[in-house]
Amino acid sequence: MSLGVAQYAVASDTGRKRRRNEDNYVVEPPLFGVADGMGGAQAGEVASKLAASALEDGSDGALHGQDRVGALIQEANRRVYERATSDPAASGMGTTMTVALVEGGIVTIGHVGDSRAYLVRDGRMEQLTDDHSLVNELVKSGKLTAEEAEAHPQRSVITRAVGTDPDVDVDAFTVDAQDGDVFLICSDGLTDMVEDEDILEVLDRNRSDLDRAVKSLVAAANRGGGEDNITAVAFRIAEVADDLDATVELRRDEPDEETKEQIAPEPPVDTMVIPPERIEAELIEPGSPEARALARREPMGNAGRVRLALTMLVLLAIAVVLLVWGLLR
C-alpha cells in the first residue's frame, strides 16, 4: 500500500451567460489539468483544446515532478502559440493552465493564469496557486483590498497566459500529500461566483463522494450568476494498492437540471492579457485616463465590438434623419 489517487471526478458547464464552453480539462491519473481559453470567435475553445491535448499526448512521458509538469505546459504553449501565429482567425488566443501530477505522496502543481488549485486538509482549505492577474498584483502592492478585488471591473485581466508568447513562465512546485487530502483544480468561473468558505464546505461534506462535490460546486456557481464557464476537477489522496486499477473514477455527469436556471445568453467581456511590466502604478478606475489608455492598447472584446457597432448605427441613423429633414425643408 502507498499514497495515491483513490478517487476523482470532474464537472464542466457552459454557465448561464456564455454561448459555448471554452474550458477544457484532463483527467488521466496521475495527471489532472484545467485550461480556460480566451480569444475572439471560437479561438478560446481552440486554445484550451490544444493545451489539453498536449497534456494527454505527454501523459506517459519519462520526466517526473516539476520537470515533467514544466515540459508539458511548455509544449502546450508551443502548440497554442504556433496556431495563433499561423491562423489569422486564432490571432491573440491563449489559455490559462493549471496542472497536478500525483507521484506517490508528492503532488506537483504547474500553473499559468488565474485558474486555481486548492488543497483541503483537516477541515481547512488552502489556495495553492497564485493568480497571475492584474487585481492580484494590485492586492499584493497594497493598492487594492481582497474584498475590492472580488468585484473589480478589471478582474478578468490576466498577466500571464499559455500561447500568447513564444515562451511562458510556469509556476511549478510540489506538495507533500497526506492520507485524506482533497485537491481541487478549477477555472475562475467557479471562484468568481462561489466564496472560498462555501467551496470548502461542499468539498469537506462530500469528500467521500467527489462526483456529488463537483456537481454541487458547478450548481452553486450557476446559482451565483454563472457568468463564465465553470470547470471543477477534484481528486482524493489515500492509501491505495500498488495497482492503478484500484483508482475509482466517478461519473462525469452534467449538473442536475433543477439546479441550473437557463437564461438568454449574453455576450460576456473577454479575458484580456496584460504583461506584468505594464501593470499600472495606480488603481485603474473605469472611465479613467488609465483605463482608456489600456483599452487603446488592448484588443477589443466582443462586448466592445457590439457597443461600437451600435454607436455607429445610431450615428448613421441620425445623419440620415438630418439629411431627409434638410431636403424636405
C-alpha positions as CSV (number, residue, x, y, z in Angstrom):
1,M,0.0,0.0,0.0
2,S,1.1,3.5,-0.8
3,L,-0.4,7.0,-1.1
4,G,-2.1,7.6,-4.5
5,V,-5.3,8.8,-6.1
6,A,-8.1,6.9,-4.5
7,Q,-11.0,8.8,-6.3
8,Y,-11.5,11.6,-8.7
9,A,-14.3,13.4,-10.5
10,V,-14.9,16.3,-12.9
11,A,-17.8,18.5,-13.8
12,S,-17.8,21.2,-16.5
13,D,-20.6,23.5,-17.6
14,T,-21.1,26.4,-20.0
15,G,-22.7,28.6,-17.3
16,R,-25.7,30.8,-17.7
17,K,-24.4,33.5,-19.9
18,R,-21.8,32.0,-22.3
19,R,-22.8,30.5,-25.6
20,R,-20.1,27.9,-25.6
21,N,-17.8,26.2,-23.1
22,E,-14.2,27.3,-23.7
23,D,-12.9,25.4,-20.7
24,N,-11.2,22.0,-21.2
25,Y,-9.9,19.5,-18.7
26,V,-7.7,16.4,-18.5
27,V,-8.4,13.6,-16.0
28,E,-5.7,11.0,-16.8
29,P,-4.5,9.8,-13.4
30,P,-1.9,10.5,-12.2
31,L,-2.3,13.7,-14.3
32,F,-5.1,16.3,-14.0
33,G,-5.5,19.7,-15.6
34,V,-7.8,22.6,-16.3
35,A,-7.5,25.1,-19.2
36,D,-9.7,28.1,-19.6
37,G,-9.4,29.5,-23.1
38,M,-9.7,33.1,-24.2
39,G,-9.9,34.8,-27.6
40,G,-12.5,36.0,-30.1
41,A,-14.9,33.8,-32.0
42,Q,-14.1,30.2,-31.1
43,A,-10.3,30.8,-30.6
44,G,-10.6,30.4,-26.8
45,E,-12.1,26.9,-27.2
46,V,-9.3,26.1,-29.7
47,A,-6.6,27.2,-27.4
48,S,-7.8,25.2,-24.4
49,K,-8.3,22.1,-26.5
50,L,-4.7,22.4,-27.8
51,A,-3.4,22.8,-24.3
52,A,-5.4,19.8,-23.1
53,S,-4.2,17.6,-26.0
54,A,-0.6,18.5,-25.1
55,L,-1.2,17.1,-21.6
56,E,-2.9,13.9,-23.0
57,D,-0.2,13.3,-25.6
58,G,2.6,13.7,-23.0
59,S,0.9,11.8,-20.1
60,D,3.3,8.9,-20.4
61,G,6.5,10.9,-20.6
62,A,9.7,9.9,-19.0
63,L,10.2,13.0,-17.0
64,H,9.0,13.4,-13.4
65,G,7.9,16.1,-11.0
66,Q,8.4,19.7,-11.8
67,D,10.5,18.8,-14.9
68,R,7.5,16.9,-16.4
69,V,4.9,19.4,-15.5
70,G,7.0,22.3,-16.8
71,A,7.7,20.4,-20.1
72,L,4.0,19.6,-20.6
73,I,2.9,23.3,-20.2
74,Q,5.7,24.5,-22.4
75,E,4.6,22.0,-25.1
76,A,1.0,23.3,-24.7
77,N,2.4,26.9,-25.1
78,R,4.2,25.9,-28.2
79,R,1.1,24.4,-29.8
80,V,-1.2,27.3,-29.0
81,Y,1.3,30.0,-30.0
82,E,2.1,28.2,-33.3
83,R,-1.6,28.1,-34.1
84,A,-2.2,31.7,-33.0
85,T,0.6,33.0,-35.2
86,S,-0.3,30.9,-38.3
87,D,-4.1,31.2,-38.3
88,P,-5.4,34.8,-38.6
89,A,-8.7,33.6,-37.1
90,A,-6.9,32.5,-34.0
91,S,-4.6,35.5,-33.6
92,G,-4.2,36.6,-30.0
93,M,-5.8,33.5,-28.5
94,G,-4.4,31.9,-25.3
95,T,-5.5,29.9,-22.3
96,T,-4.9,29.5,-18.6
97,M,-3.5,26.2,-17.4
98,T,-3.3,24.6,-14.0
99,V,-2.0,21.0,-13.8
100,A,-1.5,18.5,-11.0
101,L,0.7,15.4,-11.2
102,V,0.5,12.8,-8.5
103,E,3.5,10.6,-7.9
104,G,3.1,8.6,-4.7
105,G,2.9,11.1,-1.8
106,I,4.1,14.0,-3.9
107,V,1.7,16.3,-5.8
108,T,3.4,18.6,-8.3
109,I,1.5,21.7,-9.4
110,G,2.1,23.6,-12.6
111,H,0.3,26.9,-13.1
112,V,-0.2,29.8,-15.6
113,G,-3.1,32.3,-15.4
114,D,-6.0,32.6,-13.0
115,S,-7.4,29.2,-12.8
116,R,-6.6,27.7,-9.4
117,A,-5.5,24.7,-7.4
118,Y,-6.7,24.2,-3.8
119,L,-5.9,21.7,-1.0
120,V,-8.5,20.7,1.6
121,R,-6.9,19.1,4.7
122,D,-8.2,18.7,8.2
123,G,-11.3,20.9,7.6
124,R,-9.3,23.8,6.1
125,M,-8.7,24.9,2.6
126,E,-5.6,26.5,1.1
127,Q,-5.2,28.2,-2.2
128,L,-2.0,26.7,-3.6
129,T,-1.6,28.8,-6.7
130,D,-1.1,32.5,-7.1
131,D,-3.4,34.3,-9.6
132,H,-1.5,35.8,-12.5
133,S,-3.9,38.7,-12.7
134,L,-4.0,42.5,-12.6
135,V,-6.1,42.7,-9.5
136,N,-3.9,40.2,-7.6
137,E,-0.9,42.4,-8.4
138,L,-2.8,45.4,-7.1
139,V,-3.7,43.5,-4.0
140,K,-0.1,42.4,-3.4
141,S,1.1,46.0,-3.9
142,G,-1.5,47.3,-1.4
143,K,-3.4,49.3,-4.0
144,L,-6.5,47.1,-3.6
145,T,-8.1,45.0,-0.8
146,A,-9.1,41.4,-1.3
147,E,-12.7,42.4,-0.9
148,E,-12.4,45.1,-3.6
149,A,-10.6,42.7,-5.9
150,E,-13.6,40.3,-5.9
151,A,-15.8,42.9,-7.7
152,H,-13.2,44.9,-9.5
153,P,-14.1,45.5,-13.2
154,Q,-10.6,44.6,-14.3
155,R,-10.6,41.2,-12.6
156,S,-10.6,39.4,-16.0
157,V,-7.3,41.0,-17.0
158,I,-4.5,38.4,-16.5
159,T,-0.8,39.0,-16.6
160,R,0.3,35.6,-17.9
161,A,-1.2,33.0,-20.3
162,V,-0.3,30.0,-22.3
163,G,0.2,30.7,-26.0
164,T,0.4,34.4,-26.2
165,D,4.3,34.4,-26.4
166,P,6.9,32.0,-27.7
167,D,7.8,31.0,-24.1
168,V,5.9,31.1,-20.9
169,D,6.9,31.4,-17.3
170,V,5.5,28.4,-15.4
171,D,4.9,28.4,-11.6
172,A,5.9,24.8,-10.6
173,F,6.1,23.5,-7.0
174,T,5.4,20.3,-5.0
175,V,3.1,19.5,-2.1
176,D,3.7,16.6,0.3
177,A,0.3,14.9,0.3
178,Q,-1.3,13.2,3.3
179,D,-3.9,10.5,3.6
180,G,-7.4,12.1,3.1
181,D,-6.2,15.2,1.2
182,V,-8.6,16.5,-1.4
183,F,-7.2,18.6,-4.2
184,L,-9.4,20.9,-6.4
185,I,-8.4,22.4,-9.8
186,C,-10.9,24.8,-11.2
187,S,-11.5,27.7,-13.6
188,D,-12.4,31.2,-12.4
189,G,-16.0,30.6,-13.4
190,L,-16.2,28.8,-10.1
191,T,-14.1,31.0,-7.8
192,D,-15.7,34.3,-9.1
193,M,-19.2,33.0,-8.3
194,V,-18.6,31.0,-5.1
195,E,-16.8,32.1,-1.9
196,D,-13.9,30.0,-0.7
197,E,-15.7,29.1,2.6
198,D,-18.6,27.7,0.6
199,I,-16.3,25.7,-1.7
200,L,-14.6,24.3,1.4
201,E,-18.0,23.3,2.9
202,V,-19.0,21.5,-0.2
203,L,-15.7,19.6,-0.6
204,D,-15.4,18.7,3.1
205,R,-19.0,17.5,3.3
206,N,-18.7,15.3,0.2
207,R,-15.1,14.1,0.5
208,S,-16.3,10.5,0.1
209,D,-18.4,11.4,-2.9
210,L,-16.4,13.7,-5.2
211,D,-18.9,13.3,-8.0
212,R,-21.6,15.0,-5.8
213,A,-19.0,17.6,-4.7
214,V,-18.0,18.8,-8.2
215,K,-21.6,18.8,-9.4
216,S,-22.7,20.8,-6.3
217,L,-19.9,23.3,-7.0
218,V,-21.0,23.9,-10.6
219,A,-24.6,24.2,-9.5
220,A,-23.6,26.8,-6.8
221,A,-21.7,28.8,-9.4
222,N,-24.7,28.8,-11.7
223,R,-26.9,29.9,-8.8
224,G,-24.5,32.7,-8.1
225,G,-24.8,34.1,-11.6
226,G,-23.0,31.6,-13.9
227,E,-21.2,34.5,-15.6
228,D,-18.5,32.3,-17.1
229,N,-17.8,28.7,-18.0
230,I,-17.3,26.5,-14.9
231,T,-15.0,23.5,-14.5
232,A,-14.1,21.7,-11.3
233,V,-11.7,18.7,-11.1
234,A,-11.3,17.0,-7.7
235,F,-9.2,14.1,-6.5
236,R,-8.6,12.5,-3.1
237,I,-5.3,11.0,-1.8
238,A,-5.4,7.9,0.2
239,E,-3.6,4.6,0.9
240,V,-4.2,2.5,-2.2
241,A,-3.0,-0.8,-3.5
242,D,0.1,-0.6,-5.8
243,D,-2.2,-1.1,-8.8
244,L,-3.7,1.8,-10.8
245,D,-6.9,-0.2,-11.4
246,A,-7.7,0.5,-7.7
247,T,-8.3,4.2,-8.5
248,V,-12.0,5.0,-8.7
249,E,-13.3,7.3,-11.4
250,L,-16.6,8.8,-10.5
251,R,-19.2,9.7,-13.1
252,R,-18.9,12.9,-15.0
253,D,-22.5,13.9,-15.3
254,E,-23.7,17.4,-16.0
255,P,-25.3,19.3,-13.1
256,D,-28.8,18.4,-12.2
257,E,-31.2,20.5,-14.4
258,E,-33.2,21.7,-11.4
259,T,-30.1,23.4,-10.0
260,K,-29.3,25.3,-13.3
261,E,-31.8,28.0,-14.3
262,Q,-31.4,28.8,-18.0
263,I,-31.5,32.4,-19.2
264,A,-30.8,34.0,-22.6
265,P,-27.1,34.1,-23.4
266,E,-25.4,37.5,-23.2
267,P,-22.1,38.4,-24.8
268,P,-19.5,38.5,-22.0
269,V,-16.4,40.6,-21.7
270,D,-13.4,38.7,-23.0
271,T,-10.5,37.9,-20.8
272,M,-7.5,40.2,-21.6
273,V,-3.8,39.6,-21.1
274,I,-1.5,42.4,-19.9
275,P,2.1,41.6,-19.1
276,P,3.4,42.4,-15.6
277,E,5.6,45.2,-16.7
278,R,2.6,47.1,-18.0
279,I,0.6,47.0,-14.8
280,E,-0.4,50.5,-13.8
281,A,1.1,52.1,-10.8
282,E,-2.3,53.3,-9.7
283,L,-5.6,51.5,-9.3
284,I,-7.3,51.5,-12.7
285,E,-10.8,53.0,-12.4
286,P,-13.4,52.6,-15.2
287,G,-13.5,55.6,-17.4
288,S,-10.2,57.0,-16.1
289,P,-7.4,58.1,-18.4
290,E,-5.5,55.0,-17.4
291,A,-8.4,52.7,-18.3
292,R,-8.9,54.5,-21.7
293,A,-5.2,54.2,-22.4
294,L,-5.3,50.4,-21.5
295,A,-8.3,50.0,-23.8
296,R,-6.4,51.7,-26.7
297,R,-3.5,49.3,-26.3
298,E,-5.5,46.0,-25.9
299,P,-7.7,44.2,-28.5
300,M,-11.3,45.0,-28.2
301,G,-13.5,42.2,-26.7
302,N,-16.9,41.0,-28.1
303,A,-18.8,43.4,-25.9
304,G,-16.7,46.3,-27.0
305,R,-17.3,45.4,-30.7
306,V,-21.1,45.3,-30.1
307,R,-21.1,48.7,-28.4
308,L,-19.0,50.2,-31.2
309,A,-21.3,48.8,-33.9
310,L,-24.4,50.1,-32.1
311,T,-22.9,53.5,-31.8
312,M,-22.0,53.6,-35.5
313,L,-25.6,52.6,-36.4
314,V,-27.1,55.3,-34.2
315,L,-24.8,58.0,-35.7
316,L,-25.7,56.8,-39.2
317,A,-29.4,56.9,-38.4
318,I,-29.1,60.5,-37.1
319,A,-27.2,61.6,-40.2
320,V,-29.9,60.1,-42.4
321,V,-32.7,61.8,-40.4
322,L,-30.9,65.2,-40.6
323,L,-30.3,64.7,-44.4
324,V,-34.0,63.9,-45.1
325,W,-35.2,66.8,-42.9
326,G,-32.9,69.2,-44.7
327,L,-34.2,68.0,-48.1
328,L,-37.9,68.4,-47.1
329,R,-37.5,72.0,-45.7
